[in-house]
Amino acid sequence: MQKYSIFNLVKNAFSNHQNWDLAWKDPEPKEEYDVVIIGGGGHGLATAYYLAKEHNITKVAIIEKGWIGGGNVGRNTTIIRSNYMHDENGLFSEFGMDLWRKMSQDLNYNVMFSPRGIINLAHSDAQMNTYARRGNSMRLNGIDAVLLNREQVKEIIPMADFSENVRFPIFGGLMQPSAGTARHDAVAWGYARQADDMGVDIIQNCEVIGFDVSAGKINGIRTSRGNIKAKKVGLCVAGSTNILAEKLNMTLPIETHLLQACVSEPVKPVLDSVVTFGAGHFYISQSDKGEMVMGGDLDGYNSYAQRGNLPTLQHVLTEGIAMMPFLSKLKMLRTWGGIMDMSMDGSPIIDKTHIDGLYLNCGWCYGGFKATPASGWTFAHTIAQDRVHELNAGYSLNRFNTGHLIDEKGLGTKTWIS
Amino acid sequence: MLYIKCPHCGMRPQIEFSYGGDASVKRPELNKEISDQEWDDFVYNRKSLRGKHLELWQHISGCRQWIKVERDTATHEIFKTFKADEEVA
């Protein structure tokens, strides 16, 4: 594989950049693989990469119905953070933060990781207290957290509404300075390129239509491009999890819901951190191109549509304008939607299943993108060793049965309630 | 914007309603032995169908009645609405 470097960039400039290698091949599916990963999104690509890199398992195929990077890895708002209170989420995400920091070097692909910090705004004394508690929990797990008062927040985001007579005045905020953003497409492409180089087959435009299970063991999958035998199969299909689960006669603690995001027209640099509104569900950052990247609530009903509805967008942007009034002057450039695998406690599932050789990775709710490297790393470990790693031990499928829920948001089973 | 025909009030915009989830889920009968699996299926496990989906909505800014709506989760088309206690054909 050609290394991406300044020297190769200059060298290829002489031939008008016509002679670069393809970043990944387009192979025909083979008859048999050691591991088949279903879903060529961020998590699937990362899983294949870490299977090859950490466990020397390279007879691997990624089966993708559409094209890689066309699903949620290309539809998210690129936020990376580990500002969780519960140990399971905090330790898992902070492990991921380490992988993010090294990712561009590791993948030889500039993922434009930008640790610009995230601020959760507080709008009451009570909220400041809960943020102090979460911040302390984070610091006990080795995650950086700073409680900011009103003046400190004002220094960082002077464009927010700091007037006294608003419905939700800004009291302060909880900041994780090491959080940030990354270029989401680059993450998918970087993992794909390295996985391909280590021998992983990336098979696009290939839909899984069934599974070959006998005597409680997986033997392979049936696809639109023929049958493929596999010793192990990993499911990494986010919002499509229930569709595949139905083919396996499994009913999961997951509902598929629609989440929208949008960007404004590009403007000059104004916001150099990620900010979330504390009295609703709205988050904002500014992309390198200058667009204000915004998102918030789910549309609120089961949906596989991958496109949203205007009432939710209006509701979300009303919160945005309450927080930063200048946003009302901007024109909307694009809106889009993706389908989320909403788990019943708001936390993910990375686990084995009752079928021997079948592994499950789902339930990412709002937070799938930032989990990409840690999810791939732990899922690869779970598949390769046939046992969960301590980092994803809490993300078990049977926690709903045993009562060990990880209810970070305190929403119970109605994670789609806004 | 979805438009939902409330069986009590007629056609109303989506913003008057609040979503209540899968209407095919049944609470286990209380006066008999109930397994953990049955509770799991009631509280957590959902089919989350792609296509025709029977679901509960509440006309929260209208008559406040719970209703059942048969809706396509891929196209968002609404086929039929029912009163909460109405048998779904």
Interface residues (C-beta under 8 A of the other chain):
Chain A: N242 I243 E246 T251 L252 P253 I254 E255 T256 G300 Y301 N302 S303 Y304 A305 N309 L310 P311 M344 F400 N401 T413 K414 W416
Chain B: M1 L2 P13 Q14 I15 Y19 G21 D22 D36 Q37 D40 D41 V43 Y44 N45 R46 K47 S48 L49 R50 H53 E55 R71 T73 A74 T75 H76
